[in-house]
Amino acid sequence: MRGNGTDMGGADMGGADMSGAGMDNGADGSGAADAAGTDPANGGSVNDGSVNVMSAEGDSVDATSTDDGSVDGLGTWRTWTRATVPADRAAAEAGVRAAYRAAGLPEPERIVWAGSPRAAVSLIRELPDRGACVRDAIRDAPWAAERARLHAELGAGGWSEHWAATGGRLWESTQALVDRIRTGVLEELAGGTTGEEATAVRLLLLEAVLGQHDAPWLAAFAPAGGPFEALTEVCRSAGWWWPYARVAVVSERPVALHQDEAGRLDNGEGPALAYPDGFALHAWRGMPVPADFLTELATLTPVRIHKEENAELRRVMLEYYGYDRYLKDSDAKPLHRDETGTLWRIDLVGDEPLVMVEVLNSTPEPDGTHRTYWLRVPPRTRTAKEGVAWTFGVEAEVYAPSQQT
């Protein structure tokens, strides 16, 4: 792309490394728990950026599929992580019982289903006779032993390479999703993330085995067999689950999941993550937003954006509305013009100014028109050329744009 004769072809516009650490586990409350065997809610969809992971035809993700067409060999594990079809309750319960047996424990006296992690936590608090949590025996101890074995066999560097080639590819986005679910449960059940009530809820959340969201670690460990076969069965069949001495509580999977290309929760038209019992999270490009905030987006105006006092919400509004559109529809004034384009600037209350370079692509589109591009640049930018040069990572003094031929 060229901006008024400027070649723009090279212009360009979070999670923990778990290779050396253990993986942390981590909605209407009425009717939260279903007795085992009742019909699950209808399934939903997964949206992965511009591609519907539920398939281009609109079918829900089939969590039982083993067809792996991905270039990294992780397609099946990725599909299970994002699955939004109803849980396979029979398979999940068989996996839960097998996991107890593999750990040398008696099977639970009963298995109870809940519509979401939020509902599961509420239910567990009403089960004083559940017995001690046995997650360590079922999940943590076997995983620690297998990780130690692989570390000894492969060495530190070999283990890091193994993790990077398997679970590490999935964990970053999965960890962010797990953290958001935990935070959502804390906010709804404890009214926040601090205080005694929040501590009680948080401790219960940390007793969960993550089911489908354990896929990153199972991708690295499952070939070892043993207890991982049972955990893998639950991973492919259900959501989070809580193992106690006398009872196991299992959550349904989401019915809808919308993510952007980076794997962040993202939906401007409704919940980004929703469970069959009504528990839902709303987000725009990874940022949590109130549910009622999304209803405003379709009717945004420059005046409404300008009046928003919350800088983070205002940024969401700007991203949804479009920075270029906002500049054109507001009182923005051209700050500078040169052969590379036009520099625009507008001040924002409580935030850094919005500064963008408007450039014209000298290469025509198929219909013969020339597309205009808007490049956001640092607030300190004073000339259009300086802004264009910044997108290439060079100073204006050394930037030499190609001339239109």
C-alpha positions as CSV (number, residue, x, y, z in Angstrom):
1,M,0.0,0.0,0.0
2,R,1.2,3.5,-0.7
3,G,0.0,6.7,1.0
4,N,0.0,9.5,-1.5
5,G,2.9,7.8,-3.2
6,T,4.2,6.3,0.0
7,D,4.8,2.5,0.0
8,M,2.9,1.2,3.1
9,G,3.4,-2.5,2.4
10,G,5.2,-3.1,5.7
11,A,3.2,-1.0,8.1
12,D,1.5,-2.8,10.9
13,M,-0.8,-1.3,13.0
14,G,-1.6,-12.0,27.6
15,G,-0.7,-15.5,29.7
16,A,2.0,-17.0,31.9
17,D,4.7,-19.3,30.7
18,M,3.8,-22.6,32.3
19,S,6.9,-24.6,31.1
20,G,8.4,-24.6,34.5
21,A,5.4,-24.3,36.8
22,G,2.3,-26.3,37.8
23,M,-1.0,-25.3,36.1
24,D,-3.4,-23.6,38.4
25,N,-7.0,-24.7,38.0
26,G,-9.2,-22.7,38.4
27,A,-26.7,-17.1,35.4
28,D,-29.4,-17.5,37.4
29,G,-28.5,-19.5,40.5
30,S,-32.0,-21.0,40.8
31,G,-32.1,-24.4,39.3
32,A,-28.4,-24.4,39.2
33,A,-27.9,-28.1,39.8
34,D,-29.5,-30.8,37.8
35,A,-29.8,-34.4,38.9
36,A,-27.5,-36.7,36.9
37,G,-29.3,-38.0,33.8
38,T,-31.6,-35.0,33.2
39,D,-31.5,-33.6,29.7
40,P,-28.8,-30.9,29.2
41,A,-29.6,-27.6,27.7
42,N,-29.3,-27.0,24.0
43,G,-25.9,-26.4,22.6
44,G,-24.5,-23.1,21.3
45,S,-21.7,-21.8,19.1
46,V,-18.1,-20.9,19.2
47,N,-16.8,-17.9,17.4
48,D,-13.1,-17.7,16.8
49,G,-12.5,-14.2,15.4
50,S,-13.9,-14.1,11.8
51,V,-14.0,-17.9,11.7
52,N,-16.8,-19.9,13.3
53,V,-15.2,-22.8,15.1
54,M,-18.6,-24.3,15.3
55,S,-18.1,-24.7,11.5
56,A,-18.7,-22.4,8.6
57,E,-22.2,-23.9,8.3
58,G,-23.1,-23.0,11.8
59,D,-23.0,-26.4,13.5
60,S,-21.8,-26.5,17.2
61,V,-18.4,-27.8,17.9
62,D,-18.4,-31.6,18.1
63,A,-16.3,-32.3,21.1
64,T,-16.1,-36.0,20.2
65,S,-14.4,-35.3,16.9
66,T,-10.9,-36.8,16.5
67,D,-10.3,-35.3,13.0
68,D,-7.2,-33.2,13.5
69,G,-6.6,-31.0,10.5
70,S,-4.4,-28.4,12.3
71,V,-0.8,-27.8,11.3
72,D,0.3,-28.1,14.9
73,G,-1.4,-31.4,15.7
74,L,-3.5,-29.8,18.5
75,G,-6.8,-29.5,16.7
76,T,-8.6,-32.1,18.7
77,W,-7.4,-30.6,22.0
78,R,-8.2,-27.1,20.8
79,T,-11.7,-28.3,19.8
80,W,-12.4,-29.7,23.3
81,T,-11.2,-26.6,24.9
82,R,-13.7,-24.5,22.9
83,A,-16.5,-27.0,22.8
84,T,-20.0,-25.6,23.4
85,V,-22.2,-28.6,22.8
86,P,-24.0,-30.2,25.8
87,A,-21.9,-32.4,27.9
88,D,-21.8,-36.1,27.2
89,R,-23.0,-36.9,30.7
90,A,-22.6,-40.7,30.5
91,A,-19.1,-40.5,29.2
92,A,-18.2,-37.8,31.7
93,E,-19.5,-39.7,34.7
94,A,-17.6,-42.8,33.5
95,G,-14.5,-40.7,33.3
96,V,-15.0,-39.3,36.8
97,R,-15.4,-42.8,38.3
98,A,-12.4,-44.1,36.4
99,A,-10.4,-41.1,37.7
100,Y,-11.2,-42.0,41.3
101,R,-10.3,-45.6,40.7
102,A,-7.0,-44.7,39.0
103,A,-6.1,-42.6,42.1
104,G,-6.8,-45.6,44.4
105,L,-10.0,-44.0,45.8
106,P,-13.5,-45.4,46.1
107,E,-15.9,-44.1,43.5
108,P,-18.1,-41.2,44.6
109,E,-21.4,-42.1,46.1
110,R,-23.1,-39.8,43.6
111,I,-22.4,-37.4,40.8
112,V,-24.4,-34.2,40.6
113,W,-24.6,-31.9,37.6
114,A,-24.7,-28.1,37.6
115,G,-25.4,-25.6,34.8
116,S,-22.2,-23.6,35.1
117,P,-19.2,-23.2,37.4
118,R,-21.1,-20.5,39.3
119,A,-24.0,-22.9,39.9
120,A,-21.5,-25.7,40.9
121,V,-19.9,-23.5,43.5
122,S,-23.3,-22.5,44.9
123,L,-24.3,-26.2,45.0
124,I,-21.1,-27.3,46.7
125,R,-21.6,-24.8,49.5
126,E,-24.9,-26.5,50.3
127,L,-23.2,-30.0,50.5
128,P,-21.6,-30.2,53.9
129,D,-21.5,-34.0,53.7
130,R,-19.4,-33.9,50.5
131,G,-16.2,-35.1,52.3
132,A,-12.7,-33.9,51.7
133,C,-11.5,-32.6,48.4
134,V,-9.5,-35.3,46.6
135,R,-8.3,-33.2,43.7
136,D,-4.7,-33.7,44.7
137,A,-4.9,-37.5,44.5
138,I,-6.8,-37.4,41.3
139,R,-5.1,-34.7,39.3
140,D,-2.3,-32.7,41.0
141,A,-0.1,-35.6,42.3
142,P,-0.2,-37.6,39.0
143,W,0.5,-34.5,37.0
144,A,3.4,-33.5,39.2
145,A,4.9,-37.0,39.0
146,E,4.5,-37.1,35.2
147,R,6.0,-33.7,34.8
148,A,9.0,-34.7,37.0
149,R,9.4,-37.8,34.9
150,L,9.4,-35.9,31.7
151,H,11.7,-33.3,33.1
152,A,14.2,-36.0,34.2
153,E,13.9,-37.8,30.9
154,L,14.1,-34.8,28.6
155,G,16.1,-32.3,30.7
156,A,15.1,-28.8,31.4
157,G,15.5,-27.7,27.8
158,G,13.8,-30.8,26.4
159,W,10.8,-30.3,28.7
160,S,10.5,-26.7,27.7
161,E,10.5,-27.7,24.0
162,H,8.0,-30.4,24.7
163,W,5.6,-28.0,26.5
164,A,6.0,-25.4,23.9
165,A,5.1,-27.9,21.2
166,T,2.1,-29.2,23.0
167,G,0.2,-27.6,25.9
168,G,2.0,-24.3,25.8
169,R,0.4,-23.5,22.4
170,L,-3.0,-23.7,24.1
171,W,-2.5,-22.6,27.6
172,E,-2.1,-18.8,27.1
173,S,-5.6,-18.2,25.8
174,T,-7.1,-21.0,28.0
175,Q,-5.5,-19.5,31.1
176,A,-7.1,-16.1,30.3
177,L,-10.5,-17.8,29.9
178,V,-10.2,-19.7,33.1
179,D,-9.2,-16.5,35.0
180,R,-12.2,-14.7,33.6
181,I,-14.6,-17.4,34.6
182,R,-13.2,-17.4,38.1
183,T,-13.5,-13.6,38.3
184,G,-17.1,-13.7,37.0
185,V,-18.1,-16.3,39.6
186,L,-16.4,-14.3,42.4
187,E,-18.2,-11.1,41.4
188,E,-21.6,-12.8,41.2
189,L,-21.4,-14.9,44.3
190,A,-19.2,-12.7,46.5
191,G,-19.9,-9.3,45.2
192,G,-16.2,-8.7,44.4
193,T,-12.8,-10.3,44.7
194,T,-11.9,-9.3,48.3
195,G,-13.3,-10.1,51.7
196,E,-14.1,-13.3,53.6
197,E,-16.9,-14.3,51.2
198,A,-14.6,-13.9,48.2
199,T,-12.0,-16.0,50.0
200,A,-14.5,-18.8,50.6
201,V,-15.6,-18.8,47.0
202,R,-12.0,-18.6,45.7
203,L,-11.0,-21.6,47.7
204,L,-13.8,-23.6,46.2
205,L,-12.9,-22.5,42.7
206,L,-9.3,-23.7,43.3
207,E,-10.6,-27.2,44.2
208,A,-11.9,-27.6,40.6
209,V,-10.5,-29.9,38.0
210,L,-10.9,-27.9,34.8
211,G,-12.4,-30.6,32.5
212,Q,-12.3,-29.2,29.0
213,H,-9.9,-26.4,30.0
214,D,-7.4,-29.0,31.2
215,A,-6.7,-29.8,27.6
216,P,-3.4,-27.9,27.4
217,W,-1.8,-30.1,30.1
218,L,-3.4,-33.3,28.9
219,A,-2.1,-32.6,25.4
220,A,1.4,-32.9,27.0
221,F,0.7,-35.7,29.4
222,A,-2.1,-37.9,28.0
223,P,0.2,-40.2,26.0
224,A,1.5,-41.5,29.3
225,G,-1.8,-43.3,29.9
226,G,-2.7,-44.3,33.5
227,P,-4.9,-41.7,35.3
228,F,-4.7,-39.4,32.3
229,E,-7.0,-41.6,30.3
230,A,-9.8,-40.9,32.7
231,L,-9.1,-37.2,33.0
232,T,-9.0,-37.0,29.2
233,E,-12.4,-38.7,29.0
234,V,-13.9,-35.9,31.2
235,C,-12.0,-33.3,29.3
236,R,-13.6,-34.3,26.0
237,S,-17.0,-34.7,27.6
238,A,-17.7,-32.0,30.1
239,G,-16.7,-28.7,31.8
240,W,-15.2,-28.1,35.2
241,W,-15.7,-30.7,37.9
242,W,-15.1,-30.9,41.7
243,P,-14.0,-34.2,43.2
244,Y,-14.8,-34.9,46.9
245,A,-14.7,-38.1,48.9
246,R,-18.4,-38.7,48.8
247,V,-19.7,-36.7,45.8
248,A,-18.5,-35.2,42.6
249,V,-20.0,-32.1,41.1
250,V,-19.7,-31.6,37.3
251,S,-20.5,-28.5,35.4
252,E,-22.0,-28.3,31.9
253,R,-20.0,-26.7,29.2
254,P,-20.8,-23.3,27.8
255,V,-23.4,-22.9,25.1
256,A,-21.7,-20.0,23.5
257,L,-18.1,-18.8,23.2
258,H,-16.9,-15.8,21.1
259,Q,-13.2,-15.0,20.8
260,D,-11.1,-12.7,18.7
261,E,-8.1,-13.8,16.7
262,A,-5.9,-13.5,19.8
263,G,-8.2,-15.8,21.8
264,R,-9.7,-13.1,23.9
265,L,-13.4,-13.0,24.8
266,D,-15.0,-10.7,22.3
267,N,-18.6,-10.0,21.4
268,G,-20.3,-6.7,20.8
269,E,-23.8,-8.1,20.4
270,G,-24.2,-10.2,23.5
271,P,-22.4,-12.5,26.0
272,A,-18.9,-13.5,24.9
273,L,-19.3,-16.6,27.1
274,A,-22.6,-18.1,28.2
275,Y,-23.7,-21.2,30.1
276,P,-27.0,-23.0,29.8
277,D,-28.2,-21.7,33.3
278,G,-27.7,-18.1,32.3
279,F,-24.3,-17.4,33.8
280,A,-22.5,-15.2,31.2
281,L,-19.5,-13.0,30.7
282,H,-19.5,-10.0,28.5
283,A,-16.3,-8.6,26.9
284,W,-15.0,-6.6,24.0
285,R,-11.6,-7.6,22.7
286,G,-10.8,-9.1,26.0
287,M,-12.0,-6.3,28.2
288,P,-14.8,-7.1,30.6
289,V,-17.8,-4.8,30.0
290,P,-21.3,-4.6,31.7
291,A,-24.1,-6.4,29.9
292,D,-26.1,-3.2,29.4
293,F,-23.1,-1.4,28.0
294,L,-23.3,-3.5,24.9
295,T,-26.8,-2.4,24.1
296,E,-25.5,1.1,23.6
297,L,-22.9,0.2,21.0
298,A,-25.3,0.1,18.1
299,T,-26.5,3.7,18.7
300,L,-23.2,5.3,19.6
301,T,-22.5,8.9,18.6
302,P,-19.4,11.1,19.0
303,V,-21.1,13.1,21.7
304,R,-21.9,9.9,23.8
305,I,-18.3,8.7,23.3
306,H,-16.9,12.1,24.4
307,K,-19.1,12.1,27.5
308,E,-18.0,8.7,28.7
309,E,-15.9,9.3,31.9
310,N,-14.5,5.8,32.1
311,A,-11.4,5.8,29.9
312,E,-11.4,2.0,29.4
313,L,-15.1,1.9,28.4
314,R,-14.5,4.9,26.1
315,R,-11.7,3.0,24.3
316,V,-14.2,0.1,23.8
317,M,-16.6,2.6,22.3
318,L,-13.9,4.0,20.0
319,E,-12.9,0.6,18.8
320,Y,-16.5,-0.4,18.1
321,Y,-17.4,2.9,16.5
322,G,-14.1,3.1,14.6
323,Y,-11.3,5.6,15.3
324,D,-11.4,6.9,11.7
325,R,-15.2,7.3,11.8
326,Y,-15.0,9.1,15.1
327,L,-12.4,11.6,13.8
328,K,-14.5,12.3,10.7
329,D,-17.8,12.6,12.7
330,S,-16.4,14.7,15.5
331,D,-14.6,18.1,15.7
332,A,-11.2,16.7,14.8
333,K,-9.0,19.1,12.9
334,P,-6.1,18.3,10.5
335,L,-2.9,19.0,12.2
336,H,-0.5,18.5,9.3
337,R,-0.4,17.5,5.6
338,D,2.4,16.4,3.4
339,E,3.1,14.0,0.6
340,T,2.6,11.0,2.9
341,G,-0.9,11.9,4.1
342,T,-2.9,13.9,6.7
343,L,-2.3,13.9,10.4
344,W,-5.4,14.3,12.6
345,R,-5.7,14.9,16.3
346,I,-8.5,15.2,18.9
347,D,-8.2,15.5,22.6
348,L,-10.0,13.0,24.9
349,V,-11.0,13.8,28.5
350,G,-8.9,11.8,31.0
351,D,-6.9,10.0,28.3
352,E,-4.2,10.5,25.8
353,P,-5.1,12.4,22.6
354,L,-6.3,10.4,19.6
355,V,-3.8,11.0,16.8
356,M,-4.0,9.2,13.4
357,V,-2.5,9.5,9.9
358,E,-4.9,9.3,7.0
359,V,-3.1,7.8,3.9
360,L,-4.4,7.0,0.5
361,N,-3.5,3.7,-1.1
362,S,-2.1,4.6,-4.6
363,T,-2.6,1.0,-5.7
364,P,-6.2,0.8,-6.9
365,E,-8.8,-1.7,-5.7
366,P,-10.3,-4.2,-8.2
367,D,-13.1,-1.7,-8.9
368,G,-10.6,1.1,-9.6
369,T,-11.1,3.1,-6.4
370,H,-8.3,4.0,-4.0
371,R,-8.8,2.9,-0.4
372,T,-8.1,5.3,2.5
373,Y,-6.3,3.9,5.5
374,W,-6.1,5.3,9.0
375,L,-3.0,4.6,11.1
376,R,-3.0,5.3,14.8
377,V,0.3,6.9,15.9
378,P,1.7,8.2,19.2
379,P,0.3,11.5,20.6
380,R,3.7,13.1,20.3
381,T,3.5,12.9,16.5
382,R,3.7,16.3,14.8
383,T,3.8,15.5,11.1
384,A,2.2,13.0,8.8
385,K,5.6,11.7,7.6
386,E,6.7,11.2,11.2
387,G,3.6,9.1,11.8
388,V,4.0,7.0,8.7
389,A,7.7,6.5,9.5
390,W,6.8,5.4,13.0
391,T,4.6,2.6,11.6
392,F,7.8,1.3,9.9
393,G,9.9,1.7,13.1
394,V,12.2,4.4,11.7
395,E,12.6,8.2,12.3
396,A,11.1,10.7,9.9
397,E,14.6,11.9,8.9
398,V,15.6,8.5,7.5
399,Y,12.3,7.5,6.1
400,A,12.3,7.5,2.3
401,P,9.0,6.4,0.9
402,S,8.8,4.8,-2.5
403,Q,7.3,7.0,-5.2
404,Q,4.3,6.1,-7.1
405,T,5.2,4.7,-10.5
